[in-house]
């Protein structure tokens, strides 16, 4: 299925049904099956903020949360999307119209439009468009195909201590695909990191933890009501999963986004610091100051950016937040 996105706002979608695929035990032989498919929306090379060393970051599509500040809104929907940008359309160009096998694409004064009832979600129009007036976000690939794209970067992993990072979206939302990717990387000696918000059934987490080298675990808000308000979901399972990972001795770097008006006040930072101090066992804490990197994506997707008026925190506020966490005996870095 392909989602057509023009100016619609899908911020109210809830996607816990993403986990309708098997969320408990999977045979090891199946987990290493390179034919298992999933949906990704980007592969970023030479990443230096997604785990140790130089890394290749693979972005899996779909997330059950709807964080108000999300920097990757194109990763929220679990399905591929078509995005229309009429301003890029060349007058008189009919490549998209001619490429469509079902006659679902038409051109008007404002650019291309797509008849959703006739569209078969093949993406041919996006492939034919020379200017990006129609773009496809998300592609279905096999685990073997992804690892084949990763492998040429291994020389950089050896020199820097890097590897592959699976992020999103929420990578745990595609558990079979993620487990296959991790298993194939393990077979090839490629270090792996899973960047997650932890919003998944415990059975999914256990399967992934058997295969992942390290976790980057987002911890946004401890207060249950605040978490529900700003992310659209409960944090009960998230906190349970963080505690579950630590109890099994997994390597976990906790990442705390510093968000204006959400968790940058002294009381919120004190709550986070105290929680992590009592939890113990984490590798460290990465404090991630809010930035405006995702702003243009909302414009492109035609969605409302709830943090459009927010500004990145000044250096003194970042330093104060770091000090607040360090008072709880935590090792804190900025970024990463």
One Martini backbone bead per residue (centre of mass of N, CA, C, O) as a GRO file, in nm:
protein
  336
    1UNK     BB    1   0.098   0.034   0.019
    2UNK     BB    2   0.022   0.380  -0.068
    3UNK     BB    3   0.078   0.707   0.035
    4UNK     BB    4  -0.085   1.011  -0.013
    5UNK     BB    5   0.090   1.334  -0.006
    6UNK     BB    6   0.010   1.674   0.022
    7UNK     BB    7  -0.173   1.836   0.287
    8UNK     BB    8  -0.182   1.634   0.498
    9UNK     BB    9  -0.266   1.539   0.843
   10UNK     BB   10  -0.121   1.253   1.038
   11UNK     BB   11  -0.082   1.305   1.358
   12UNK     BB   12  -0.331   1.095   1.455
   13UNK     BB   13  -0.183   0.851   1.411
   14UNK     BB   14  -0.192   0.506   1.510
   15UNK     BB   15   0.074   0.226   1.512
   16UNK     BB   16   0.061  -0.044   1.689
   17UNK     BB   17  -0.006  -0.240   1.443
   18UNK     BB   18   0.289  -0.280   1.350
   19UNK     BB   19   0.305  -0.541   1.560
   20UNK     BB   20   0.139  -0.776   1.411
   21UNK     BB   21   0.369  -0.904   1.384
   22UNK     BB   22   0.577  -1.102   1.511
   23UNK     BB   23   0.642  -1.063   1.887
   24UNK     BB   24   0.772  -1.348   1.894
   25UNK     BB   25   0.951  -1.594   1.847
   26UNK     BB   26   1.239  -1.660   1.630
   27UNK     BB   27   1.408  -1.823   1.429
   28UNK     BB   28   1.732  -1.790   1.354
   29UNK     BB   29   1.710  -1.864   1.053
   30UNK     BB   30   1.496  -1.645   0.993
   31UNK     BB   31   1.652  -1.389   1.095
   32UNK     BB   32   1.876  -1.450   0.848
   33UNK     BB   33   1.680  -1.371   0.621
   34UNK     BB   34   1.731  -1.193   0.323
   35UNK     BB   35   1.414  -1.198   0.213
   36UNK     BB   36   1.324  -1.008   0.402
   37UNK     BB   37   1.101  -0.739   0.425
   38UNK     BB   38   1.107  -0.374   0.398
   39UNK     BB   39   1.088  -0.023   0.501
   40UNK     BB   40   1.261   0.250   0.364
   41UNK     BB   41   1.392   0.614   0.347
   42UNK     BB   42   1.709   0.575   0.420
   43UNK     BB   43   2.071   0.622   0.353
   44UNK     BB   44   2.344   0.709   0.569
   45UNK     BB   45   2.658   0.824   0.529
   46UNK     BB   46   2.896   0.914   0.749
   47UNK     BB   47   2.804   0.883   1.038
   48UNK     BB   48   2.872   1.056   1.378
   49UNK     BB   49   2.571   1.040   1.564
   50UNK     BB   50   2.504   0.694   1.559
   51UNK     BB   51   2.758   0.623   1.714
   52UNK     BB   52   3.040   0.468   1.682
   53UNK     BB   53   3.201   0.612   1.462
   54UNK     BB   54   3.161   0.524   1.142
   55UNK     BB   55   2.837   0.528   0.977
   56UNK     BB   56   2.547   0.345   0.869
   57UNK     BB   57   2.224   0.474   0.818
   58UNK     BB   58   1.908   0.314   0.868
   59UNK     BB   59   1.574   0.399   0.765
   60UNK     BB   60   1.285   0.311   0.916
   61UNK     BB   61   0.949   0.274   0.867
   62UNK     BB   62   0.771   0.377   1.127
   63UNK     BB   63   0.559   0.504   1.405
   64UNK     BB   64   0.373   0.515   1.714
   65UNK     BB   65   0.461   0.797   1.745
   66UNK     BB   66   0.392   1.177   1.799
   67UNK     BB   67   0.616   1.386   1.809
   68UNK     BB   68   0.619   1.728   1.806
   69UNK     BB   69   0.955   1.739   1.720
   70UNK     BB   70   1.001   1.577   1.481
   71UNK     BB   71   1.277   1.521   1.243
   72UNK     BB   72   1.117   1.253   1.090
   73UNK     BB   73   0.819   1.264   0.941
   74UNK     BB   74   0.873   1.058   0.698
   75UNK     BB   75   0.876   0.806   0.927
   76UNK     BB   76   0.583   0.753   1.039
   77UNK     BB   77   0.475   0.607   0.821
   78UNK     BB   78   0.462   0.264   0.718
   79UNK     BB   79   0.430   0.382   0.433
   80UNK     BB   80   0.456   0.477   0.140
   81UNK     BB   81   0.501   0.802  -0.026
   82UNK     BB   82   0.346   1.071  -0.196
   83UNK     BB   83   0.496   1.379  -0.305
   84UNK     BB   84   0.380   1.704  -0.375
   85UNK     BB   85   0.553   1.970  -0.587
   86UNK     BB   86   0.430   2.199  -0.792
   87UNK     BB   87   0.669   2.415  -0.812
   88UNK     BB   88   0.853   2.195  -0.989
   89UNK     BB   89   0.686   2.208  -1.230
   90UNK     BB   90   0.685   2.165  -1.577
   91UNK     BB   91   0.564   2.312  -1.829
   92UNK     BB   92   0.449   2.046  -2.045
   93UNK     BB   93   0.525   1.817  -1.878
   94UNK     BB   94   0.447   1.440  -1.917
   95UNK     BB   95   0.598   1.207  -1.773
   96UNK     BB   96   0.398   1.117  -1.550
   97UNK     BB   97   0.157   1.059  -1.729
   98UNK     BB   98   0.298   0.850  -1.920
   99UNK     BB   99   0.396   0.648  -1.682
  100UNK     BB  100   0.113   0.582  -1.608
  101UNK     BB  101  -0.074   0.278  -1.622
  102UNK     BB  102  -0.373   0.422  -1.511
  103UNK     BB  103  -0.427   0.733  -1.541
  104UNK     BB  104  -0.384   0.900  -1.248
  105UNK     BB  105  -0.236   1.134  -1.391
  106UNK     BB  106  -0.255   1.493  -1.378
  107UNK     BB  107  -0.273   1.822  -1.532
  108UNK     BB  108  -0.256   2.150  -1.409
  109UNK     BB  109  -0.203   2.469  -1.317
  110UNK     BB  110  -0.070   2.351  -1.028
  111UNK     BB  111  -0.014   2.065  -1.141
  112UNK     BB  112  -0.006   1.771  -1.010
  113UNK     BB  113  -0.236   1.487  -0.995
  114UNK     BB  114  -0.403   1.221  -0.798
  115UNK     BB  115  -0.592   0.931  -0.842
  116UNK     BB  116  -0.648   0.718  -0.589
  117UNK     BB  117  -0.849   0.511  -0.730
  118UNK     BB  118  -0.629   0.447  -0.975
  119UNK     BB  119  -0.396   0.401  -0.806
  120UNK     BB  120  -0.121   0.140  -0.768
  121UNK     BB  121   0.150   0.222  -0.621
  122UNK     BB  122   0.430   0.221  -0.811
  123UNK     BB  123   0.602   0.506  -0.875
  124UNK     BB  124   0.645   0.593  -1.178
  125UNK     BB  125   0.610   0.902  -1.163
  126UNK     BB  126   0.857   0.960  -0.981
  127UNK     BB  127   1.071   0.833  -1.172
  128UNK     BB  128   1.000   1.034  -1.419
  129UNK     BB  129   1.058   1.282  -1.262
  130UNK     BB  130   1.302   1.547  -1.313
  131UNK     BB  131   1.230   1.753  -1.040
  132UNK     BB  132   1.046   1.646  -0.787
  133UNK     BB  133   0.729   1.690  -0.789
  134UNK     BB  134   0.751   1.377  -0.755
  135UNK     BB  135   0.773   1.179  -0.456
  136UNK     BB  136   0.924   0.900  -0.299
  137UNK     BB  137   0.864   0.764   0.030
  138UNK     BB  138   0.986   0.477   0.022
  139UNK     BB  139   1.112   0.131   0.023
  140UNK     BB  140   1.121  -0.194  -0.084
  141UNK     BB  141   1.328  -0.434   0.087
  142UNK     BB  142   1.578  -0.639   0.149
  143UNK     BB  143   1.808  -0.733   0.370
  144UNK     BB  144   2.027  -0.801   0.160
  145UNK     BB  145   2.022  -0.526   0.013
  146UNK     BB  146   2.110  -0.353   0.248
  147UNK     BB  147   2.380  -0.496   0.314
  148UNK     BB  148   2.500  -0.441   0.033
  149UNK     BB  149   2.510  -0.127   0.089
  150UNK     BB  150   2.696  -0.143   0.344
  151UNK     BB  151   2.967  -0.305   0.280
  152UNK     BB  152   3.148  -0.080   0.135
  153UNK     BB  153   3.196   0.064   0.439
  154UNK     BB  154   3.390  -0.122   0.612
  155UNK     BB  155   3.661   0.032   0.604
  156UNK     BB  156   3.554   0.255   0.805
  157UNK     BB  157   3.497   0.075   1.048
  158UNK     BB  158   3.780  -0.033   1.108
  159UNK     BB  159   3.917   0.253   1.160
  160UNK     BB  160   3.665   0.370   1.372
  161UNK     BB  161   3.450   0.167   1.507
  162UNK     BB  162   3.211   0.108   1.336
  163UNK     BB  163   2.884   0.090   1.150
  164UNK     BB  164   2.550  -0.001   1.193
  165UNK     BB  165   2.242   0.191   1.190
  166UNK     BB  166   1.911   0.153   1.327
  167UNK     BB  167   1.641   0.357   1.235
  168UNK     BB  168   1.411   0.650   1.203
  169UNK     BB  169   1.169   0.611   1.316
  170UNK     BB  170   1.089   0.266   1.425
  171UNK     BB  171   1.256  -0.027   1.412
  172UNK     BB  172   1.062  -0.206   1.599
  173UNK     BB  173   0.817  -0.196   1.382
  174UNK     BB  174   1.025  -0.412   1.217
  175UNK     BB  175   1.122  -0.695   1.346
  176UNK     BB  176   1.196  -0.899   1.123
  177UNK     BB  177   1.375  -0.712   0.958
  178UNK     BB  178   1.572  -0.629   1.181
  179UNK     BB  179   1.672  -0.912   1.256
  180UNK     BB  180   1.788  -0.974   0.977
  181UNK     BB  181   1.993  -0.745   0.969
  182UNK     BB  182   2.149  -0.821   1.226
  183UNK     BB  183   2.227  -1.110   1.142
  184UNK     BB  184   2.384  -1.035   0.884
  185UNK     BB  185   2.591  -0.854   1.024
  186UNK     BB  186   2.705  -1.064   1.214
  187UNK     BB  187   2.810  -1.260   0.992
  188UNK     BB  188   3.005  -1.000   0.885
  189UNK     BB  189   3.117  -0.820   1.132
  190UNK     BB  190   2.898  -0.593   1.190
  191UNK     BB  191   2.834  -0.338   1.366
  192UNK     BB  192   2.554  -0.262   1.595
  193UNK     BB  193   2.277  -0.023   1.606
  194UNK     BB  194   1.989   0.077   1.801
  195UNK     BB  195   1.752   0.332   1.738
  196UNK     BB  196   1.527   0.406   2.012
  197UNK     BB  197   1.206   0.452   2.195
  198UNK     BB  198   1.080   0.167   2.309
  199UNK     BB  199   0.798   0.120   2.139
  200UNK     BB  200   0.742  -0.206   2.243
  201UNK     BB  201   0.724  -0.511   2.285
  202UNK     BB  202   0.906  -0.723   2.478
  203UNK     BB  203   0.949  -0.945   2.261
  204UNK     BB  204   1.091  -0.766   2.060
  205UNK     BB  205   1.326  -0.673   2.234
  206UNK     BB  206   1.449  -0.951   2.290
  207UNK     BB  207   1.518  -1.024   2.000
  208UNK     BB  208   1.703  -0.779   1.943
  209UNK     BB  209   1.905  -0.811   2.187
  210UNK     BB  210   2.038  -1.078   2.069
  211UNK     BB  211   2.173  -0.895   1.809
  212UNK     BB  212   2.261  -0.637   1.930
  213UNK     BB  213   2.527  -0.431   2.027
  214UNK     BB  214   2.352  -0.156   2.057
  215UNK     BB  215   2.189   0.122   2.229
  216UNK     BB  216   1.973   0.392   2.144
  217UNK     BB  217   1.786   0.559   2.405
  218UNK     BB  218   1.502   0.732   2.427
  219UNK     BB  219   1.452   1.002   2.674
  220UNK     BB  220   1.205   1.241   2.735
  221UNK     BB  221   0.968   1.155   2.953
  222UNK     BB  222   0.845   1.071   3.273
  223UNK     BB  223   0.586   1.192   3.268
  224UNK     BB  224   0.293   1.060   3.170
  225UNK     BB  225   0.124   1.306   3.078
  226UNK     BB  226   0.345   1.444   2.911
  227UNK     BB  227   0.396   1.216   2.715
  228UNK     BB  228   0.112   1.201   2.598
  229UNK     BB  229   0.097   1.495   2.496
  230UNK     BB  230   0.382   1.498   2.312
  231UNK     BB  231   0.350   1.179   2.173
  232UNK     BB  232   0.065   1.006   2.199
  233UNK     BB  233   0.195   0.822   2.437
  234UNK     BB  234   0.298   0.591   2.640
  235UNK     BB  235   0.575   0.516   2.888
  236UNK     BB  236   0.558   0.237   3.019
  237UNK     BB  237   0.698   0.048   2.810
  238UNK     BB  238   0.954   0.212   2.780
  239UNK     BB  239   1.060   0.186   3.072
  240UNK     BB  240   1.051  -0.119   3.082
  241UNK     BB  241   1.257  -0.159   2.847
  242UNK     BB  242   1.496  -0.018   2.971
  243UNK     BB  243   1.511  -0.200   3.221
  244UNK     BB  244   1.543  -0.462   3.062
  245UNK     BB  245   1.813  -0.402   2.925
  246UNK     BB  246   1.981  -0.348   3.179
  247UNK     BB  247   1.926  -0.626   3.322
  248UNK     BB  248   2.078  -0.782   3.065
  249UNK     BB  249   2.348  -0.602   2.986
  250UNK     BB  250   2.316  -0.390   2.790
  251UNK     BB  251   2.417  -0.153   2.563
  252UNK     BB  252   2.332   0.181   2.688
  253UNK     BB  253   2.243   0.483   2.534
  254UNK     BB  254   2.113   0.771   2.654
  255UNK     BB  255   1.875   0.992   2.498
  256UNK     BB  256   1.827   1.349   2.554
  257UNK     BB  257   1.608   1.566   2.459
  258UNK     BB  258   1.619   1.920   2.440
  259UNK     BB  259   1.301   2.074   2.516
  260UNK     BB  260   1.116   2.338   2.472
  261UNK     BB  261   0.864   2.319   2.715
  262UNK     BB  262   0.912   2.006   2.818
  263UNK     BB  263   1.238   1.926   2.957
  264UNK     BB  264   1.413   2.211   3.049
  265UNK     BB  265   1.337   2.203   3.330
  266UNK     BB  266   1.441   2.137   3.645
  267UNK     BB  267   1.230   1.918   3.717
  268UNK     BB  268   1.268   1.731   3.471
  269UNK     BB  269   1.575   1.685   3.504
  270UNK     BB  270   1.558   1.566   3.785
  271UNK     BB  271   1.384   1.321   3.709
  272UNK     BB  272   1.577   1.198   3.504
  273UNK     BB  273   1.829   1.177   3.683
  274UNK     BB  274   1.706   1.002   3.907
  275UNK     BB  275   1.621   0.764   3.735
  276UNK     BB  276   1.908   0.693   3.622
  277UNK     BB  277   2.045   0.653   3.891
  278UNK     BB  278   1.860   0.418   3.987
  279UNK     BB  279   1.908   0.233   3.746
  280UNK     BB  280   2.158   0.210   3.607
  281UNK     BB  281   2.388   0.066   3.358
  282UNK     BB  282   2.464   0.290   3.175
  283UNK     BB  283   2.692   0.416   2.957
  284UNK     BB  284   2.522   0.691   2.903
  285UNK     BB  285   2.464   1.046   2.818
  286UNK     BB  286   2.282   1.213   2.558
  287UNK     BB  287   2.256   1.549   2.480
  288UNK     BB  288   1.988   1.690   2.269
  289UNK     BB  289   1.952   1.965   2.118
  290UNK     BB  290   1.739   2.147   1.978
  291UNK     BB  291   1.635   2.164   1.631
  292UNK     BB  292   1.551   2.273   1.277
  293UNK     BB  293   1.591   2.025   1.069
  294UNK     BB  294   1.264   1.947   1.019
  295UNK     BB  295   1.102   2.192   0.900
  296UNK     BB  296   1.108   2.141   0.582
  297UNK     BB  297   0.956   1.871   0.587
  298UNK     BB  298   0.674   1.978   0.658
  299UNK     BB  299   0.639   2.143   0.405
  300UNK     BB  300   0.670   1.909   0.202
  301UNK     BB  301   0.426   1.737   0.346
  302UNK     BB  302   0.194   1.929   0.455
  303UNK     BB  303   0.255   1.980   0.766
  304UNK     BB  304   0.237   2.035   1.092
  305UNK     BB  305   0.453   2.238   1.299
  306UNK     BB  306   0.463   2.249   1.643
  307UNK     BB  307   0.785   2.379   1.638
  308UNK     BB  308   0.815   2.640   1.458
  309UNK     BB  309   0.870   2.856   1.714
  310UNK     BB  310   1.120   2.717   1.800
  311UNK     BB  311   1.428   2.732   1.978
  312UNK     BB  312   1.729   2.683   2.037
  313UNK     BB  313   1.926   2.636   2.289
  314UNK     BB  314   2.133   2.792   2.469
  315UNK     BB  315   2.437   2.723   2.599
  316UNK     BB  316   2.357   2.774   2.901
  317UNK     BB  317   2.124   2.566   2.903
  318UNK     BB  318   2.286   2.320   2.829
  319UNK     BB  319   2.484   2.335   3.067
  320UNK     BB  320   2.265   2.314   3.289
  321UNK     BB  321   2.155   2.038   3.203
  322UNK     BB  322   2.413   1.882   3.237
  323UNK     BB  323   2.458   1.943   3.537
  324UNK     BB  324   2.190   1.817   3.638
  325UNK     BB  325   2.275   1.525   3.553
  326UNK     BB  326   2.563   1.506   3.689
  327UNK     BB  327   2.454   1.515   3.989
  328UNK     BB  328   2.379   1.189   3.935
  329UNK     BB  329   2.650   1.048   3.815
  330UNK     BB  330   2.656   1.117   3.513
  331UNK     BB  331   2.756   1.059   3.183
  332UNK     BB  332   2.785   1.354   2.980
  333UNK     BB  333   2.693   1.442   2.649
  334UNK     BB  334   2.704   1.636   2.354
  335UNK     BB  335   2.566   1.454   2.166
  336UNK     BB  336   2.534   1.130   1.980
   0.00000   0.00000   0.00000
